[in-house]
Amino acid sequence: MDGPAHDTLTPRLLPWLSPEGKPCYLSTGNGGGYLSRLADELEDLQLTTGTDVLGLARRVLEDPESPCTEVRYAGLRLAECLTDALRVAESRGMRLPAPGTEDTAGGEGARGQLTRNAGSGALSPRTCAQRQ
């Protein structure tokens, strides 16, 4: 978790928009509560959905006989998933401690925090290397 001082200073960007289409933020104390857990679950779902859509879209895009409408549909879904993934990355990046600072809760620097965030649904560096 982020240190208590970091949590109170930086509101969390949530993985959904307001009805007006504006970003939603949550001010959490130390670790968060129900809304933080809900946001974590939605981020995990968004990243899993992105992986699934990517697999399906690749099949459409690799087939030279795919109809134009299917290619367009795949592109639109990929754009939606990329938007979600970028929002998750931005939210998680905002919660990382500044480079060179120590995480007061666990005594780890930014690298340790990234590993914990990656374990909650994002691809860790090891996973990325395995996929290449």
Stockholm file with secondary structure:
# STOCKHOLM 1.0

chainA/1-132         MDGPAHDTLTPRLLPWLSPEGKPCYLSTGNGGGYLSRLADELEDLQLTTGTDVLGLARRVLEDPESPCTEVRYAGLRLAECLTDALRVAESRGMRLPAPGTEDTAGGEGARGQLTRNAGSGALSPRTCAQRQ
#=GR chainA/1-132 SS CCCHHHHHHSCEEEEEECTTSCEEEECCSSSCCHHHHHHHHHHHHHHHHHHHHHHHHHHHHHCTTCCHHHHHHHHHHHHHHHHHHHHHHHHHHHTSCCTTCCCTTTSCCHHHHHHHHHHTTSCCHHHHHHHC
#=GC SS_cons         CCCHHHHHHSCEEEEEECTTSCEEEECCSSSCCHHHHHHHHHHHHHHHHHHHHHHHHHHHHHCTTCCHHHHHHHHHHHHHHHHHHHHHHHHHHHTSCCTTCCCTTTSCCHHHHHHHHHHTTSCCHHHHHHHC
//
